[in-house]
Amino acid sequence: MSEAVTQPVPGAPEEKAAGPWREAWTGFRKSKAALFGAAIVLMFVVLAFVGPLIAPEGINEQDMSKRLMAPSAEHWFGTDDFGRDILSRVIHGARISLWVGFFSVIGSVIVGSLLGIIAGYYGRWVDTIISRLFDIMLAFPSILLAIAIVSVLGPSLQNALIAIAVINVPNFGRLIRSKVLSIKQDEYITAAKAIGMKDSRILFSHILPNSMAPVIVQGTLAVATAILEAAALGFLGLGAQAPAPEWGKMLSDARNYLRDAPWTMIFPGLAIMLTVLGFNLMGDGLRDALDPKMKS
């Protein structure tokens, strides 16, 4: 008796298992705007790492004979009121702005995710207390709350980072809480409880990993917001202090020369705009790629 052997159909495409992250990457690559945003972000990240090697001059090299020089072949972005090369300071400022943006968001994600996952999983009075705390923090305009925190801690770049991290905690906390409320009703969570699995293992091995997709999207967009908030605090004199080449501080120092030397404000402002644009475009692309509702 002969056995039937299944032969592959000639010309038929082979099925390839694709995980959710591979599908997300495929979807992300299809968005030209997202790739453009990622290219902008990558450019500034490279500048942050290799800035000291490619900057034409030192960030604090002063030459009063070259004060407020217009952009030229010698100084591509011109010079400021102390004769310092603006291009060099903008390049070095990328490291400061990205450092504040990334680490403030990392702090917000850690604290907000921890509070949100506890509130969503345990519910009852724990959820009530944490949710009311989030509501109180969100009742204040974010920049005013950041100003209040920096005013208490003292003006500095580190304190500005702490303030930005604190004001973004409720956003991630509420996001994780809502995700946990839906996930904890799934059958695999019920099965894990039935076999006696500890809450800590359920939270960090099952619930948290399945809640990270919206956090990644929100985190990317939050970096852009954090850079804007750091620049606002620097502009008000509550963030980075002189002579640090932080973009917001550079705008603040140049506002008295807007008419006579507009380039002193144009180039730091463009750096802020491009960085924020890059993160926003990349965040929109990640949202479209990771959110099942956005997939056609």
C-alpha positions as CSV (number, residue, x, y, z in Angstrom):
1,M,0.0,0.0,0.0
2,S,1.6,3.2,-1.1
3,E,1.6,6.2,1.2
4,A,0.5,9.6,0.0
5,V,3.2,12.2,0.1
6,T,2.3,15.8,0.1
7,Q,4.4,17.8,-2.3
8,P,4.8,21.5,-2.2
9,V,3.0,23.3,-4.9
10,P,5.5,24.8,-7.4
11,G,5.5,28.6,-7.3
12,A,3.5,28.8,-4.1
13,P,4.9,31.3,-1.6
14,E,6.4,29.7,1.5
15,E,4.6,30.7,4.8
16,K,6.9,32.5,7.1
17,A,6.0,32.9,10.7
18,A,6.1,36.5,11.7
19,G,5.9,37.7,15.3
20,P,4.2,40.9,16.4
21,W,7.5,42.9,16.6
22,R,8.5,41.8,13.1
23,E,5.0,42.8,11.8
24,A,5.4,46.2,13.6
25,W,8.8,46.7,12.0
26,T,7.4,45.9,8.6
27,G,4.6,48.4,9.1
28,F,6.9,51.0,10.4
29,R,9.2,50.7,7.3
30,K,6.2,51.4,5.1
31,S,5.7,54.9,6.5
32,K,8.0,57.4,4.8
33,A,7.2,60.0,7.4
34,A,8.2,57.7,10.2
35,L,11.4,56.8,8.4
36,F,12.1,60.5,7.9
37,G,11.5,61.2,11.6
38,A,13.8,58.3,12.5
39,A,16.5,59.7,10.3
40,I,16.3,63.1,12.0
41,V,16.5,61.5,15.4
42,L,19.4,59.3,14.4
43,M,21.2,62.4,13.1
44,F,20.9,64.2,16.4
45,V,21.9,61.1,18.3
46,V,25.1,60.8,16.2
47,L,25.7,64.5,16.9
48,A,25.3,63.9,20.6
49,F,27.9,61.2,20.6
50,V,30.5,62.6,18.1
51,G,29.8,66.3,18.7
52,P,33.1,67.1,20.5
53,L,35.0,65.5,17.6
54,I,33.3,67.5,14.7
55,A,32.6,70.8,16.4
56,P,34.7,73.5,14.8
57,E,35.5,75.2,18.1
58,G,35.1,74.8,21.8
59,I,31.7,75.7,23.3
60,N,33.2,78.4,25.5
61,E,35.9,79.9,23.3
62,Q,35.2,83.6,23.3
63,D,36.5,86.2,20.8
64,M,34.9,89.6,21.3
65,S,36.4,90.8,18.0
66,K,34.0,88.3,16.3
67,R,31.0,89.3,18.4
68,L,27.6,88.8,16.6
69,M,29.2,87.9,13.3
70,A,26.7,86.8,10.6
71,P,26.9,83.2,9.1
72,S,29.9,82.9,6.9
73,A,32.4,80.3,5.6
74,E,34.3,80.7,8.9
75,H,31.3,80.4,11.1
76,W,28.5,78.6,9.4
77,F,25.9,79.6,12.0
78,G,27.5,82.9,13.0
79,T,28.6,83.9,16.5
80,D,26.8,85.0,19.6
81,D,27.2,88.0,21.8
82,F,30.5,86.6,23.3
83,G,32.0,85.7,19.9
84,R,31.4,82.0,20.5
85,D,30.7,79.7,17.5
86,I,26.9,79.0,17.4
87,L,27.4,75.8,15.3
88,S,29.7,74.3,17.9
89,R,27.2,75.2,20.7
90,V,24.2,73.8,18.8
91,I,26.1,70.5,18.2
92,H,27.0,70.2,21.9
93,G,23.5,71.2,22.9
94,A,22.1,68.0,21.2
95,R,23.8,65.9,23.9
96,I,22.1,68.0,26.7
97,S,18.7,68.0,25.2
98,L,18.6,64.3,24.3
99,W,20.1,63.4,27.7
100,V,17.2,65.3,29.4
101,G,14.6,63.9,27.0
102,F,15.6,60.3,27.3
103,F,16.4,60.0,31.0
104,S,13.4,62.0,32.1
105,V,11.1,59.7,30.1
106,I,12.9,56.6,31.4
107,G,12.2,57.9,35.0
108,S,8.6,58.6,34.1
109,V,8.1,55.2,32.5
110,I,9.6,53.3,35.5
111,V,7.6,55.2,38.2
112,G,4.4,55.6,36.2
113,S,4.4,51.9,35.1
114,L,4.9,50.7,38.6
115,L,2.1,52.8,40.0
116,G,-0.2,52.1,37.1
117,I,0.3,48.3,37.2
118,I,-0.3,48.2,41.0
119,A,-3.5,50.4,40.7
120,G,-4.9,48.4,37.8
121,Y,-4.1,44.9,39.2
122,Y,-5.1,45.3,42.8
123,G,-8.0,47.8,42.3
124,R,-10.2,48.9,45.2
125,W,-8.7,51.5,47.6
126,V,-5.2,51.1,46.1
127,D,-6.6,52.1,42.7
128,T,-8.6,54.9,44.2
129,I,-5.6,56.5,46.0
130,I,-3.2,56.2,43.0
131,S,-5.8,57.4,40.5
132,R,-6.7,60.4,42.7
133,L,-3.0,61.3,42.9
134,F,-2.7,61.2,39.1
135,D,-5.8,63.4,38.8
136,I,-4.4,66.0,41.2
137,M,-1.1,66.1,39.2
138,L,-3.0,66.4,35.9
139,A,-5.1,69.2,37.3
140,F,-2.1,71.5,37.1
141,P,-0.7,72.7,33.7
142,S,2.5,70.6,33.2
143,I,4.9,73.5,32.7
144,L,3.6,75.3,35.8
145,L,4.0,72.2,37.9
146,A,7.5,71.8,36.5
147,I,8.3,75.4,37.4
148,A,7.0,74.9,40.9
149,I,9.2,71.8,41.4
150,V,12.3,73.5,40.0
151,S,11.6,76.5,42.2
152,V,11.6,74.3,45.3
153,L,14.7,72.2,44.3
154,G,16.6,75.1,42.8
155,P,17.4,76.0,39.1
156,S,19.7,73.4,37.5
157,L,19.7,71.0,34.6
158,Q,19.4,68.0,36.9
159,N,16.5,69.5,38.8
160,A,14.8,70.3,35.5
161,L,15.2,66.6,34.5
162,I,13.6,65.5,37.8
163,A,10.7,68.0,37.3
164,I,10.0,66.8,33.8
165,A,10.1,63.2,34.9
166,V,7.6,63.9,37.7
167,I,5.1,65.7,35.6
168,N,5.0,62.9,33.0
169,V,4.4,60.1,35.5
170,P,0.6,60.4,35.4
171,N,0.5,60.0,31.7
172,F,2.3,56.6,31.8
173,G,0.5,55.6,35.0
174,R,-3.0,56.0,33.5
175,L,-1.9,54.4,30.3
176,I,-0.6,51.3,32.0
177,R,-3.5,51.1,34.4
178,S,-6.1,51.0,31.6
179,K,-4.1,48.3,29.8
180,V,-3.8,46.2,33.0
181,L,-7.5,46.5,33.6
182,S,-8.2,44.8,30.3
183,I,-5.4,42.2,30.4
184,K,-6.0,40.9,33.9
185,Q,-9.4,39.6,32.7
186,D,-7.8,37.3,30.1
187,E,-7.9,33.6,30.6
188,Y,-4.1,33.1,30.9
189,I,-4.0,35.5,33.9
190,T,-6.9,33.6,35.5
191,A,-5.0,30.3,34.9
192,A,-1.8,31.7,36.4
193,K,-3.8,32.7,39.6
194,A,-5.4,29.3,39.7
195,I,-2.1,27.4,39.8
196,G,-0.9,29.6,42.6
197,M,1.5,31.9,40.8
198,K,2.7,34.9,42.8
199,D,1.3,38.3,42.1
200,S,4.8,39.7,41.4
201,R,5.5,37.1,38.8
202,I,2.1,37.6,37.1
203,L,2.7,41.4,37.1
204,F,6.2,41.4,35.7
205,S,6.3,38.2,33.6
206,H,2.8,38.4,32.0
207,I,1.0,41.6,32.4
208,L,3.8,44.2,32.0
209,P,5.4,42.7,28.8
210,N,1.9,42.6,27.2
211,S,1.4,46.3,28.1
212,M,4.6,47.7,26.6
213,A,3.4,48.5,23.0
214,P,1.4,51.7,24.0
215,V,4.2,52.7,26.4
216,I,6.8,52.6,23.6
217,V,4.6,54.8,21.5
218,Q,3.8,57.2,24.3
219,G,7.5,57.2,25.4
220,T,8.7,58.3,21.9
221,L,6.2,61.1,21.8
222,A,7.1,62.1,25.4
223,V,10.7,62.5,24.5
224,A,9.7,65.3,22.2
225,T,7.6,66.9,24.9
226,A,10.4,66.6,27.4
227,I,12.8,68.3,25.1
228,L,10.3,71.2,24.6
229,E,9.8,71.4,28.4
230,A,13.6,71.4,29.1
231,A,14.0,74.2,26.5
232,A,11.1,76.2,28.2
233,L,12.7,75.8,31.6
234,G,16.1,76.8,30.2
235,F,14.5,79.8,28.5
236,L,13.1,80.9,31.8
237,G,16.4,80.5,33.6
238,L,15.3,77.5,35.6
239,G,17.0,74.7,33.6
240,A,20.6,74.6,32.4
241,Q,22.7,77.4,33.6
242,A,25.4,79.4,31.8
243,P,27.7,78.6,30.1
244,A,26.0,75.3,29.2
245,P,25.0,75.2,25.5
246,E,21.4,74.1,26.1
247,W,19.2,75.2,23.3
248,G,16.5,76.8,25.4
249,K,19.2,78.7,27.3
250,M,20.7,79.8,24.0
251,L,17.4,81.2,22.9
252,S,17.1,83.1,26.2
253,D,20.5,84.6,25.9
254,A,19.9,85.7,22.3
255,R,16.4,87.3,22.7
256,N,18.0,90.8,23.1
257,Y,19.6,90.5,19.7
258,L,16.7,89.3,17.7
259,R,16.7,92.3,15.4
260,D,20.4,92.8,15.0
261,A,21.5,89.2,15.0
262,P,18.5,86.9,14.3
263,W,20.8,83.9,13.6
264,T,21.6,83.7,17.3
265,M,17.9,82.5,17.8
266,I,17.2,80.9,14.4
267,F,19.6,78.0,14.6
268,P,18.9,76.9,18.2
269,G,15.2,77.2,17.5
270,L,15.6,75.1,14.3
271,A,17.5,72.4,16.3
272,I,14.6,72.2,18.8
273,M,12.0,72.1,16.0
274,L,13.7,69.4,14.0
275,T,14.3,67.2,17.0
276,V,10.7,67.5,18.2
277,L,9.5,66.9,14.6
278,G,11.6,63.8,14.3
279,F,10.4,62.2,17.5
280,N,6.7,63.1,16.7
281,L,6.9,61.6,13.2
282,M,8.6,58.5,14.6
283,G,6.0,58.2,17.4
284,D,3.2,58.4,14.9
285,G,4.8,55.7,12.8
286,L,5.2,53.4,15.8
287,R,1.6,54.1,16.8
288,D,0.3,53.0,13.4
289,A,2.6,49.9,13.4
290,L,1.9,48.7,17.0
291,D,-1.8,49.6,17.3
292,P,-4.0,46.8,15.8
293,K,-6.8,49.4,15.3
294,M,-4.7,51.4,13.0
295,K,-3.9,48.4,10.7
296,S,-6.0,47.9,7.6
